[in-house]
Amino acid sequence: MESAEVQQRCTAEDVSSTLDKWCEDIFSRLVCENRISNIALFVLVDDKLKLIASQTQDVFNFYPAFKPCEEYSGYYIDWESLANKHKQHFSFISELAFNGGWQQDNQLWEHAVIPLYKREHRLGYLLVEAETSTRERRLSEKGFDWVRENVDTHLKCKILAHRLNQQNVNSRKSELDLALHNHTLASQLGYLKNLHEISLRFTKATTINSLCRIAVELGRDKLQIDRMGIFLCDVETHKMWGTWGTDPDGQVVDRSEFCQEMPNTLFMEEAFTKKNELIVKENVPLYFGKEQVGIGWNIMMAMWDGDECIGWLAADNLLYRTPLDEPKKEAIKLLAASVCQKIVKLRHTEASDARYSQLVTINSERGSELKALKHKLFAKKRNERWMGITDVDTGLPNALAMQMALPGLLKQARKEKQRIAALSIDIDSFAGYRKFYGDMAATNLVKKLADVMERQVGSHLSGMFAYSSPGTFSLLLLHDDDLMLREVAESMVHGVYHLNIPNKPSANYQRVTLSLGMTLSSVSVFTRKLKIMKRAEKLKTTAIKLGQNRVCLD
């Protein structure tokens, strides 16, 4: 009964009704007869397909100036190709409406794209969409015959009448057009001034989180945007997450907990394909997260860092249903560009700070490592210092060991009030021996003679024995008995002689012999360390000059 009344009313008003009223009546009857959820009417105007009216979940919108057909879904759709593709079955099933944003569980959509003709002349297309829970198609071509007949009879005339009326209104209201133009300019100037203030406030943002909050708050207050949200994304991982946005009541809220996979829709694909363009959707479902909260226009502007999409800015008119004019479009576009530029700058700053922090950490670690290395180097040098007190080849204490031990011996001599005997011993013709018999034989000779001399000294005499230079020994002994020290010196020389070790380079004895010089000195605070061995070395030189194999005493 209700359907019949609607049909009767529609037929009665066809002749006299305006284009917008005619569209609303046609849409109303489609909803009643076929339980249609979404309807859109596209007509050819000057050979271009335009959107003239749409209805989404009982919300009807008429566009007097006609909209680009892309603004229904937010992306280009080839309606002619789609109608021809499904001509045989009339309708087709998919998981999402053309103007939908989120896929709902257990919900499918049945679509039909109906070509509209005036006799053989194509006028446009009618899109109808109905919710369904199964994949069985219930829309039939026969159920839309009345639409085609009505369109054939009235649509072209009503379009012509509407355009003529628009032209008449425009011609009669040139002053109104001028006032409207001036209003548009004033609106643009106001937006630009407010955008300048917003940009100045952006300079106070030190993090991306604070930047997004400032942008949303000022976009709402300064640009009269009902609702706005800024989302960041990672295209590689296909993830998106919220920052700050507005709830269904227009209050600014933290949306950082909103994180999920990016919706795989043509609208998103279009937004990422068209760089630096504002994507507009008219009369579409509006969401808060995944929950639908109303119907209205929705816009999206992707933000790019070079070739990398870093996120997008979205806005709608949920609260006050204000129309979307060109000045507001341009203002939102400039706001998105400004936010994008600042996010990129903050990212670079954060990356630089992270690198600086990393460098500080690395520098601290390197400092600790350097300190540890210095300690190791000090320990190594100390070890080398102690390791350096022995001769590399023979393993005997060297001149450095003697030099280090001398202060202790002098101190001990002063304390015990003893004299100190200095002995300088030279292996006669040692250079010739090494050259004739080789380095290994020379090293073994030194070790053997050292054992002989140490046995002659015995363990009852305190002192220091060293191999001070190639073929030369130094010996310091603490003792007061002149005769005993003389016997020790002579036993060394005689003991080596009687070893009968061949030494062909020796001109005098043809065997290994020693030349020894010895001094006995009292020790006082005025005793000079360097002179103790010097006197013994001079006496040793005298022994060599006298023919070797002898002892010279002071």
SULBEL-V215441 format. One record per residue. RES is the residue in one letter. SS is DSSP state (2 for helix, 1 for strand, 0 for the rest). OMEGA is omega in degrees with one decimal (999 if undefined). D_FIRST is the distance of its C-alpha to the first C-alpha in whole Angstrom. Layout:
res=RES ss=SS omega=OMEGA d_first=D_FIRST
res=RES ss=SS omega=OMEGA d_first=D_FIRST
//
This chain:
res=M ss=0 omega=-179.7 d_first=0
res=E ss=2 omega=-180.0 d_first=4
res=S ss=2 omega=179.7 d_first=5
res=A ss=2 omega=179.0 d_first=5
res=E ss=2 omega=179.5 d_first=6
res=V ss=2 omega=-179.1 d_first=9
res=Q ss=2 omega=-179.6 d_first=10
res=Q ss=2 omega=180.0 d_first=11
res=R ss=2 omega=-178.9 d_first=12
res=C ss=2 omega=-178.3 d_first=14
res=T ss=2 omega=-178.1 d_first=15
res=A ss=2 omega=-175.0 d_first=17
res=E ss=2 omega=-175.6 d_first=19
res=D ss=0 omega=-173.0 d_first=20
res=V ss=0 omega=-172.4 d_first=23
res=S ss=0 omega=-173.7 d_first=24
res=S ss=0 omega=176.0 d_first=23
res=T ss=0 omega=-177.0 d_first=26
res=L ss=2 omega=-178.6 d_first=26
res=D ss=2 omega=178.6 d_first=25
res=K ss=2 omega=178.0 d_first=22
res=W ss=2 omega=179.1 d_first=21
res=C ss=2 omega=-178.5 d_first=22
res=E ss=2 omega=179.1 d_first=20
res=D ss=2 omega=178.5 d_first=16
res=I ss=2 omega=-179.3 d_first=17
res=F ss=2 omega=-178.8 d_first=18
res=S ss=2 omega=179.9 d_first=15
res=R ss=2 omega=178.1 d_first=12
res=L ss=2 omega=179.0 d_first=15
res=V ss=2 omega=-177.2 d_first=15
res=C ss=2 omega=-173.8 d_first=11
res=E ss=2 omega=-172.1 d_first=11
res=N ss=2 omega=-178.1 d_first=15
res=R ss=0 omega=179.8 d_first=15
res=I ss=0 omega=178.7 d_first=18
res=S ss=0 omega=-176.8 d_first=21
res=N ss=1 omega=178.9 d_first=23
res=I ss=1 omega=174.7 d_first=23
res=A ss=1 omega=-179.9 d_first=26
res=L ss=1 omega=178.4 d_first=27
res=F ss=1 omega=179.6 d_first=30
res=V ss=1 omega=177.1 d_first=32
res=L ss=1 omega=177.8 d_first=35
res=V ss=1 omega=-175.7 d_first=37
res=D ss=0 omega=177.8 d_first=40
res=D ss=0 omega=175.2 d_first=40
res=K ss=1 omega=-178.7 d_first=39
res=L ss=1 omega=-177.2 d_first=36
res=K ss=1 omega=174.2 d_first=35
res=L ss=1 omega=-178.2 d_first=32
res=I ss=1 omega=178.8 d_first=30
res=A ss=1 omega=175.9 d_first=27
res=S ss=1 omega=176.5 d_first=26
res=Q ss=1 omega=-179.8 d_first=23
res=T ss=1 omega=178.7 d_first=24
res=Q ss=0 omega=176.6 d_first=22
res=D ss=0 omega=176.8 d_first=20
res=V ss=1 omega=-176.1 d_first=23
res=F ss=1 omega=176.4 d_first=23
res=N ss=1 omega=173.6 d_first=27
res=F ss=1 omega=-175.8 d_first=28
res=Y ss=1 omega=-173.9 d_first=31
res=P ss=1 omega=-178.2 d_first=33
res=A ss=1 omega=-177.5 d_first=36
res=F ss=1 omega=-176.8 d_first=34
res=K ss=1 omega=170.1 d_first=36
res=P ss=1 omega=-174.1 d_first=38
res=C ss=0 omega=179.0 d_first=35
res=E ss=2 omega=-175.2 d_first=38
res=E ss=2 omega=173.8 d_first=36
res=Y ss=2 omega=-176.2 d_first=33
res=S ss=2 omega=-177.8 d_first=35
res=G ss=0 omega=179.8 d_first=38
res=Y ss=0 omega=-176.9 d_first=40
res=Y ss=0 omega=174.9 d_first=40
res=I ss=0 omega=176.9 d_first=37
res=D ss=0 omega=-175.2 d_first=38
res=W ss=2 omega=179.8 d_first=34
res=E ss=2 omega=179.7 d_first=35
res=S ss=2 omega=-179.0 d_first=37
res=L ss=2 omega=179.3 d_first=35
res=A ss=2 omega=179.9 d_first=32
res=N ss=2 omega=-177.7 d_first=35
res=K ss=2 omega=-175.5 d_first=36
res=H ss=0 omega=-177.6 d_first=32
res=K ss=0 omega=-176.5 d_first=32
res=Q ss=0 omega=-177.3 d_first=32
res=H ss=0 omega=177.0 d_first=30
res=F ss=0 omega=-177.9 d_first=27
res=S ss=1 omega=178.2 d_first=27
res=F ss=1 omega=-175.0 d_first=30
res=I ss=1 omega=172.1 d_first=30
res=S ss=1 omega=-175.0 d_first=32
res=E ss=0 omega=-175.1 d_first=33
res=L ss=0 omega=174.7 d_first=33
res=A ss=0 omega=-178.7 d_first=30
res=F ss=0 omega=179.5 d_first=32
res=N ss=0 omega=-178.3 d_first=32
res=G ss=0 omega=178.9 d_first=33
res=G ss=0 omega=-176.4 d_first=36
res=W ss=0 omega=176.8 d_first=36
res=Q ss=0 omega=-179.4 d_first=35
res=Q ss=0 omega=179.9 d_first=34
res=D ss=0 omega=175.9 d_first=34
res=N ss=0 omega=179.4 d_first=32
res=Q ss=0 omega=177.4 d_first=30
res=L ss=1 omega=-179.2 d_first=29
res=W ss=1 omega=173.5 d_first=27
res=E ss=1 omega=-175.8 d_first=26
res=H ss=1 omega=171.8 d_first=27
res=A ss=1 omega=176.5 d_first=26
res=V ss=1 omega=-171.3 d_first=28
res=I ss=1 omega=175.1 d_first=26
res=P ss=1 omega=-179.2 d_first=29
res=L ss=1 omega=-175.9 d_first=28
res=Y ss=1 omega=165.7 d_first=30
res=K ss=1 omega=-168.0 d_first=30
res=R ss=0 omega=179.9 d_first=32
res=E ss=0 omega=-175.8 d_first=34
res=H ss=1 omega=-178.2 d_first=35
res=R ss=1 omega=-179.2 d_first=33
res=L ss=1 omega=-178.1 d_first=32
res=G ss=1 omega=-176.9 d_first=31
res=Y ss=1 omega=175.0 d_first=29
res=L ss=1 omega=177.5 d_first=26
res=L ss=1 omega=174.2 d_first=26
res=V ss=1 omega=-179.7 d_first=23
res=E ss=1 omega=-179.8 d_first=24
res=A ss=1 omega=176.8 d_first=22
res=E ss=1 omega=177.6 d_first=24
res=T ss=1 omega=179.1 d_first=25
res=S ss=0 omega=179.3 d_first=27
res=T ss=0 omega=178.8 d_first=28
res=R ss=0 omega=175.9 d_first=30
res=E ss=0 omega=-179.1 d_first=27
res=R ss=0 omega=179.1 d_first=25
res=R ss=0 omega=178.6 d_first=21
res=L ss=0 omega=180.0 d_first=21
res=S ss=0 omega=-178.0 d_first=21
res=E ss=2 omega=-177.6 d_first=22
res=K ss=2 omega=-178.8 d_first=20
res=G ss=2 omega=-179.8 d_first=17
res=F ss=2 omega=177.4 d_first=19
res=D ss=2 omega=-179.3 d_first=20
res=W ss=2 omega=178.4 d_first=17
res=V ss=2 omega=-179.6 d_first=19
res=R ss=2 omega=179.8 d_first=22
res=E ss=2 omega=179.5 d_first=22
res=N ss=2 omega=178.7 d_first=21
res=V ss=2 omega=-179.5 d_first=24
res=D ss=2 omega=-176.3 d_first=26
res=T ss=2 omega=-166.1 d_first=25
res=H ss=2 omega=-165.7 d_first=25
res=L ss=2 omega=-176.1 d_first=26
res=K ss=2 omega=179.7 d_first=30
res=C ss=2 omega=-178.1 d_first=30
res=K ss=2 omega=176.4 d_first=28
res=I ss=2 omega=178.5 d_first=31
res=L ss=2 omega=-179.5 d_first=34
res=A ss=2 omega=179.1 d_first=32
res=H ss=2 omega=-179.5 d_first=32
res=R ss=2 omega=177.6 d_first=36
res=L ss=2 omega=178.7 d_first=37
res=N ss=2 omega=178.4 d_first=36
res=Q ss=2 omega=178.8 d_first=37
res=Q ss=2 omega=178.4 d_first=41
res=N ss=2 omega=178.8 d_first=41
res=V ss=2 omega=-179.2 d_first=40
res=N ss=2 omega=-179.0 d_first=43
res=S ss=2 omega=-179.3 d_first=45
res=R ss=2 omega=-174.3 d_first=44
res=K ss=0 omega=178.4 d_first=45
res=S ss=2 omega=178.5 d_first=48
res=E ss=2 omega=177.2 d_first=49
res=L ss=2 omega=176.9 d_first=46
res=D ss=2 omega=178.8 d_first=46
res=L ss=2 omega=177.8 d_first=50
res=A ss=2 omega=178.1 d_first=49
res=L ss=2 omega=177.8 d_first=46
res=H ss=2 omega=178.0 d_first=49
res=N ss=2 omega=177.5 d_first=51
res=H ss=2 omega=178.9 d_first=49
res=T ss=2 omega=178.3 d_first=48
res=L ss=2 omega=179.0 d_first=52
res=A ss=2 omega=178.0 d_first=53
res=S ss=2 omega=179.0 d_first=50
res=Q ss=2 omega=178.9 d_first=52
res=L ss=2 omega=178.1 d_first=55
res=G ss=2 omega=177.9 d_first=54
res=Y ss=2 omega=-179.3 d_first=52
res=L ss=2 omega=178.2 d_first=56
res=K ss=2 omega=179.7 d_first=58
res=N ss=2 omega=176.6 d_first=56
res=L ss=2 omega=176.9 d_first=56
res=H ss=2 omega=177.9 d_first=60
res=E ss=2 omega=179.3 d_first=60
res=I ss=2 omega=179.5 d_first=58
res=S ss=2 omega=177.7 d_first=60
res=L ss=2 omega=178.1 d_first=63
res=R ss=2 omega=179.5 d_first=61
res=F ss=2 omega=-177.9 d_first=61
res=T ss=0 omega=-179.9 d_first=65
res=K ss=0 omega=-178.8 d_first=65
res=A ss=0 omega=-179.9 d_first=63
res=T ss=0 omega=177.5 d_first=65
res=T ss=0 omega=177.8 d_first=63
res=I ss=2 omega=179.5 d_first=60
res=N ss=2 omega=179.8 d_first=58
res=S ss=2 omega=177.9 d_first=59
res=L ss=2 omega=-177.9 d_first=58
res=C ss=2 omega=178.3 d_first=54
res=R ss=2 omega=178.1 d_first=54
res=I ss=2 omega=-178.0 d_first=56
res=A ss=2 omega=-178.7 d_first=53
res=V ss=2 omega=180.0 d_first=50
res=E ss=2 omega=-177.6 d_first=51
res=L ss=2 omega=174.7 d_first=53
res=G ss=2 omega=177.2 d_first=50
res=R ss=2 omega=-172.9 d_first=47
res=D ss=2 omega=-173.4 d_first=50
res=K ss=2 omega=-176.7 d_first=51
res=L ss=0 omega=178.3 d_first=49
res=Q ss=0 omega=174.7 d_first=46
res=I ss=0 omega=-177.1 d_first=44
res=D ss=0 omega=-179.4 d_first=41
res=R ss=1 omega=-179.9 d_first=42
res=M ss=1 omega=176.0 d_first=45
res=G ss=1 omega=177.7 d_first=46
res=I ss=1 omega=-179.0 d_first=49
res=F ss=1 omega=174.5 d_first=49
res=L ss=1 omega=-176.4 d_first=52
res=C ss=1 omega=172.8 d_first=52
res=D ss=1 omega=-175.0 d_first=55
res=V ss=0 omega=-178.2 d_first=54
res=E ss=0 omega=-179.9 d_first=56
res=T ss=0 omega=179.0 d_first=55
res=H ss=0 omega=-180.0 d_first=51
res=K ss=1 omega=174.2 d_first=51
res=M ss=1 omega=176.8 d_first=50
res=W ss=1 omega=-177.6 d_first=50
res=G ss=1 omega=173.1 d_first=49
res=T ss=1 omega=174.3 d_first=52
res=W ss=1 omega=179.1 d_first=50
res=G ss=1 omega=178.6 d_first=47
res=T ss=1 omega=178.6 d_first=44
res=D ss=0 omega=-179.4 d_first=42
res=P ss=0 omega=177.9 d_first=38
res=D ss=0 omega=178.2 d_first=40
res=G ss=0 omega=179.2 d_first=42
res=Q ss=0 omega=179.3 d_first=45
res=V ss=1 omega=-176.5 d_first=48
res=V ss=1 omega=176.6 d_first=48
res=D ss=1 omega=-178.3 d_first=51
res=R ss=0 omega=-176.3 d_first=49
res=S ss=0 omega=178.9 d_first=52
res=E ss=0 omega=-179.2 d_first=51
res=F ss=0 omega=-178.4 d_first=48
res=C ss=1 omega=-179.2 d_first=49
res=Q ss=1 omega=176.4 d_first=48
res=E ss=1 omega=178.9 d_first=47
res=M ss=0 omega=179.2 d_first=46
res=P ss=0 omega=-178.7 d_first=43
res=N ss=0 omega=-178.3 d_first=43
res=T ss=0 omega=177.3 d_first=40
res=L ss=2 omega=178.4 d_first=41
res=F ss=2 omega=178.0 d_first=40
res=M ss=2 omega=179.3 d_first=43
res=E ss=2 omega=178.6 d_first=45
res=E ss=2 omega=-179.6 d_first=44
res=A ss=2 omega=-179.5 d_first=46
res=F ss=2 omega=179.7 d_first=49
res=T ss=2 omega=-176.9 d_first=49
res=K ss=0 omega=179.7 d_first=49
res=K ss=0 omega=175.2 d_first=52
res=N ss=0 omega=175.5 d_first=52
res=E ss=0 omega=177.3 d_first=49
res=L ss=1 omega=179.3 d_first=46
res=I ss=1 omega=-174.0 d_first=43
res=V ss=1 omega=173.5 d_first=40
res=K ss=1 omega=-178.8 d_first=36
res=E ss=1 omega=173.2 d_first=33
res=N ss=1 omega=-176.7 d_first=30
res=V ss=1 omega=175.6 d_first=31
res=P ss=1 omega=177.9 d_first=31
res=L ss=1 omega=-171.2 d_first=34
res=Y ss=1 omega=164.8 d_first=36
res=F ss=1 omega=-167.0 d_first=39
res=G ss=0 omega=176.0 d_first=41
res=K ss=0 omega=-176.6 d_first=38
res=E ss=1 omega=177.8 d_first=35
res=Q ss=1 omega=-176.7 d_first=33
res=V ss=1 omega=179.0 d_first=33
res=G ss=1 omega=179.5 d_first=31
res=I ss=1 omega=176.9 d_first=30
res=G ss=1 omega=175.5 d_first=32
res=W ss=1 omega=-179.7 d_first=35
res=N ss=1 omega=179.3 d_first=37
res=I ss=1 omega=-178.4 d_first=41
res=M ss=1 omega=177.5 d_first=44
res=M ss=1 omega=179.3 d_first=47
res=A ss=1 omega=179.8 d_first=50
res=M ss=1 omega=-172.3 d_first=53
res=W ss=1 omega=169.1 d_first=56
res=D ss=1 omega=-173.1 d_first=60
res=G ss=0 omega=178.7 d_first=61
res=D ss=0 omega=-178.8 d_first=59
res=E ss=1 omega=175.0 d_first=58
res=C ss=1 omega=-176.3 d_first=55
res=I ss=1 omega=180.0 d_first=55
res=G ss=1 omega=179.0 d_first=52
res=W ss=1 omega=174.9 d_first=49
res=L ss=1 omega=-179.5 d_first=48
res=A ss=1 omega=179.7 d_first=44
res=A ss=1 omega=177.2 d_first=42
res=D ss=1 omega=-178.0 d_first=39
res=N ss=0 omega=-175.8 d_first=37
res=L ss=0 omega=-168.6 d_first=35
res=L ss=0 omega=-169.9 d_first=36
res=Y ss=0 omega=175.4 d_first=36
res=R ss=0 omega=179.3 d_first=34
res=T ss=0 omega=179.3 d_first=37
res=P ss=0 omega=-179.1 d_first=37
res=L ss=0 omega=179.2 d_first=39
res=D ss=0 omega=-176.2 d_first=42
res=E ss=2 omega=178.4 d_first=45
res=P ss=2 omega=-179.7 d_first=47
res=K ss=2 omega=175.9 d_first=46
res=K ss=2 omega=-177.3 d_first=45
res=E ss=2 omega=179.2 d_first=49
res=A ss=2 omega=179.4 d_first=50
res=I ss=2 omega=178.3 d_first=48
res=K ss=2 omega=178.5 d_first=50
res=L ss=2 omega=177.6 d_first=53
res=L ss=2 omega=179.3 d_first=53
res=A ss=2 omega=179.0 d_first=52
res=A ss=2 omega=179.8 d_first=55
res=S ss=2 omega=177.5 d_first=57
res=V ss=2 omega=180.0 d_first=56
res=C ss=2 omega=-179.2 d_first=57
res=Q ss=2 omega=-179.0 d_first=60
res=K ss=2 omega=178.1 d_first=61
res=I ss=2 omega=179.2 d_first=60
res=V ss=2 omega=180.0 d_first=62
res=K ss=2 omega=179.6 d_first=65
res=L ss=2 omega=176.8 d_first=64
res=R ss=2 omega=179.1 d_first=64
res=H ss=2 omega=178.2 d_first=67
res=T ss=2 omega=178.9 d_first=69
res=E ss=2 omega=178.3 d_first=68
res=A ss=2 omega=178.4 d_first=69
res=S ss=2 omega=177.8 d_first=72
res=D ss=2 omega=179.0 d_first=73
res=A ss=2 omega=178.1 d_first=72
res=R ss=2 omega=178.9 d_first=75
res=Y ss=2 omega=177.8 d_first=77
res=S ss=2 omega=178.5 d_first=76
res=Q ss=2 omega=179.1 d_first=77
res=L ss=2 omega=177.2 d_first=80
res=V ss=2 omega=178.4 d_first=81
res=T ss=2 omega=179.7 d_first=81
res=I ss=2 omega=180.0 d_first=83
res=N ss=2 omega=177.6 d_first=85
res=S ss=2 omega=178.9 d_first=86
res=E ss=2 omega=179.1 d_first=86
res=R ss=2 omega=176.9 d_first=88
res=G ss=2 omega=177.7 d_first=90
res=S ss=2 omega=178.0 d_first=91
res=E ss=2 omega=179.6 d_first=91
res=L ss=2 omega=178.4 d_first=94
res=K ss=2 omega=178.4 d_first=95
res=A ss=2 omega=178.3 d_first=96
res=L ss=2 omega=178.1 d_first=97
res=K ss=2 omega=177.3 d_first=100
res=H ss=2 omega=178.6 d_first=101
res=K ss=2 omega=-179.9 d_first=101
res=L ss=2 omega=178.2 d_first=103
res=F ss=2 omega=179.1 d_first=105
res=A ss=2 omega=179.7 d_first=106
res=K ss=2 omega=178.9 d_first=106
res=K ss=2 omega=177.7 d_first=109
res=R ss=2 omega=177.7 d_first=110
res=N ss=2 omega=178.2 d_first=111
res=E ss=2 omega=178.9 d_first=112
res=R ss=2 omega=178.7 d_first=114
res=W ss=2 omega=176.6 d_first=116
res=M ss=2 omega=-178.6 d_first=115
res=G ss=0 omega=179.8 d_first=117
res=I ss=0 omega=177.0 d_first=120
res=T ss=1 omega=176.5 d_first=121
res=D ss=0 omega=-174.1 d_first=123
res=V ss=0 omega=-173.8 d_first=120
res=D ss=0 omega=-172.1 d_first=123
res=T ss=0 omega=-175.9 d_first=125
res=G ss=0 omega=179.5 d_first=123
res=L ss=0 omega=174.3 d_first=126
res=P ss=1 omega=-177.5 d_first=125
res=N ss=0 omega=-176.2 d_first=125
res=A ss=2 omega=178.6 d_first=127
res=L ss=2 omega=177.4 d_first=123
res=A ss=2 omega=177.1 d_first=124
res=M ss=2 omega=-178.9 d_first=127
res=Q ss=2 omega=179.8 d_first=126
res=M ss=2 omega=-177.4 d_first=124
res=A ss=2 omega=-174.1 d_first=126
res=L ss=2 omega=178.8 d_first=129
res=P ss=2 omega=179.1 d_first=128
res=G ss=2 omega=178.0 d_first=128
res=L ss=2 omega=178.4 d_first=131
res=L ss=2 omega=179.2 d_first=133
res=K ss=2 omega=179.1 d_first=131
res=Q ss=2 omega=179.3 d_first=132
res=A ss=2 omega=178.6 d_first=136
res=R ss=2 omega=-178.0 d_first=136
res=K ss=2 omega=-177.7 d_first=135
res=E ss=2 omega=178.6 d_first=137
res=K ss=0 omega=177.6 d_first=140
res=Q ss=0 omega=173.6 d_first=140
res=R ss=0 omega=-178.1 d_first=141
res=I ss=1 omega=179.5 d_first=139
res=A ss=1 omega=178.5 d_first=141
res=A ss=1 omega=180.0 d_first=139
res=L ss=1 omega=174.5 d_first=139
res=S ss=1 omega=-171.1 d_first=138
res=I ss=1 omega=-179.2 d_first=139
res=D ss=1 omega=172.3 d_first=139
res=I ss=1 omega=-176.2 d_first=139
res=D ss=0 omega=177.8 d_first=141
res=S ss=0 omega=-177.5 d_first=140
res=F ss=2 omega=-179.4 d_first=137
res=A ss=2 omega=178.3 d_first=135
res=G ss=2 omega=178.0 d_first=138
res=Y ss=2 omega=-177.8 d_first=137
res=R ss=2 omega=-179.5 d_first=133
res=K ss=2 omega=-175.4 d_first=134
res=F ss=2 omega=-174.1 d_first=136
res=Y ss=2 omega=179.7 d_first=134
res=G ss=0 omega=-176.1 d_first=131
res=D ss=2 omega=-177.9 d_first=128
res=M ss=2 omega=178.3 d_first=127
res=A ss=2 omega=179.7 d_first=131
res=A ss=2 omega=179.1 d_first=131
res=T ss=2 omega=179.4 d_first=129
res=N ss=2 omega=177.8 d_first=130
res=L ss=2 omega=-179.5 d_first=133
res=V ss=2 omega=180.0 d_first=132
res=K ss=2 omega=-178.3 d_first=130
res=K ss=2 omega=179.7 d_first=134
res=L ss=2 omega=178.1 d_first=136
res=A ss=2 omega=178.1 d_first=133
res=D ss=2 omega=179.7 d_first=134
res=V ss=2 omega=-176.4 d_first=138
res=M ss=2 omega=179.2 d_first=138
res=E ss=2 omega=176.8 d_first=135
res=R ss=2 omega=179.6 d_first=138
res=Q ss=2 omega=179.8 d_first=141
res=V ss=2 omega=-179.4 d_first=139
res=G ss=0 omega=-176.9 d_first=138
res=S ss=0 omega=-175.8 d_first=135
res=H ss=0 omega=178.6 d_first=138
res=L ss=0 omega=176.0 d_first=138
res=S ss=1 omega=178.8 d_first=135
res=G ss=1 omega=-177.2 d_first=133
res=M ss=1 omega=-179.2 d_first=131
res=F ss=1 omega=-177.6 d_first=131
res=A ss=1 omega=172.2 d_first=130
res=Y ss=1 omega=-166.3 d_first=130
res=S ss=1 omega=178.9 d_first=129
res=S ss=1 omega=-177.6 d_first=130
res=P ss=0 omega=178.8 d_first=131
res=G ss=0 omega=-176.0 d_first=134
res=T ss=1 omega=176.2 d_first=134
res=F ss=1 omega=173.6 d_first=134
res=S ss=1 omega=-177.3 d_first=134
res=L ss=1 omega=175.8 d_first=135
res=L ss=1 omega=-179.5 d_first=135
res=L ss=1 omega=176.2 d_first=137
res=L ss=1 omega=-179.6 d_first=138
res=H ss=0 omega=-178.4 d_first=142
res=D ss=0 omega=-174.5 d_first=145
res=D ss=0 omega=-178.3 d_first=147
res=D ss=2 omega=-175.5 d_first=149
res=L ss=2 omega=-179.4 d_first=151
res=M ss=2 omega=-179.6 d_first=148
res=L ss=2 omega=178.9 d_first=145
res=R ss=2 omega=179.6 d_first=148
res=E ss=2 omega=178.5 d_first=148
res=V ss=2 omega=-179.1 d_first=145
res=A ss=2 omega=-177.6 d_first=145
res=E ss=2 omega=179.0 d_first=148
res=S ss=2 omega=175.8 d_first=146
res=M ss=2 omega=-178.0 d_first=143
res=V ss=2 omega=-177.9 d_first=145
res=H ss=2 omega=-178.7 d_first=147
res=G ss=2 omega=179.1 d_first=145
res=V ss=2 omega=-178.6 d_first=143
res=Y ss=2 omega=-176.0 d_first=146
res=H ss=0 omega=173.1 d_first=147
res=L ss=0 omega=178.5 d_first=144
res=N ss=0 omega=177.6 d_first=145
res=I ss=0 omega=-176.7 d_first=142
res=P ss=1 omega=174.9 d_first=143
res=N ss=0 omega=-175.1 d_first=142
res=K ss=0 omega=178.4 d_first=144
res=P ss=0 omega=-179.8 d_first=143
res=S ss=0 omega=-175.5 d_first=145
res=A ss=0 omega=-172.4 d_first=148
res=N ss=0 omega=-168.9 d_first=150
res=Y ss=0 omega=-179.0 d_first=149
res=Q ss=0 omega=177.2 d_first=147
res=R ss=1 omega=179.7 d_first=145
res=V ss=0 omega=177.5 d_first=142
res=T ss=0 omega=178.8 d_first=144
res=L ss=1 omega=169.2 d_first=143
res=S ss=1 omega=-169.8 d_first=144
res=L ss=1 omega=172.8 d_first=143
res=G ss=1 omega=-175.8 d_first=144
res=M ss=1 omega=173.9 d_first=144
res=T ss=1 omega=176.8 d_first=144
res=L ss=1 omega=-172.5 d_first=144
res=S ss=1 omega=171.3 d_first=143
res=S ss=0 omega=-176.3 d_first=142
res=V ss=0 omega=175.3 d_first=139
res=S ss=0 omega=180.0 d_first=138
res=V ss=0 omega=-178.1 d_first=136
res=F ss=0 omega=-178.8 d_first=137
res=T ss=0 omega=179.8 d_first=137
res=R ss=0 omega=-173.7 d_first=135
res=K ss=2 omega=-175.2 d_first=133
res=L ss=2 omega=-175.4 d_first=133
res=K ss=2 omega=-177.1 d_first=137
res=I ss=2 omega=-179.3 d_first=137
res=M ss=2 omega=-177.4 d_first=137
res=K ss=2 omega=-178.0 d_first=138
res=R ss=2 omega=178.7 d_first=142
res=A ss=2 omega=179.0 d_first=141
res=E ss=2 omega=177.2 d_first=140
res=K ss=2 omega=178.2 d_first=143
res=L ss=2 omega=176.7 d_first=145
res=K ss=2 omega=178.3 d_first=143
res=T ss=2 omega=177.7 d_first=144
res=T ss=2 omega=179.4 d_first=148
res=A ss=2 omega=179.4 d_first=148
res=I ss=2 omega=-177.9 d_first=146
res=K ss=2 omega=-179.2 d_first=149
res=L ss=0 omega=175.5 d_first=151
res=G ss=0 omega=177.1 d_first=151
res=Q ss=0 omega=179.0 d_first=148
res=N ss=0 omega=-178.2 d_first=148
res=R ss=1 omega=179.7 d_first=149
res=V ss=1 omega=173.1 d_first=148
res=C ss=1 omega=-177.9 d_first=149
res=L ss=1 omega=178.3 d_first=149
res=D ss=0 omega=999 d_first=149
//
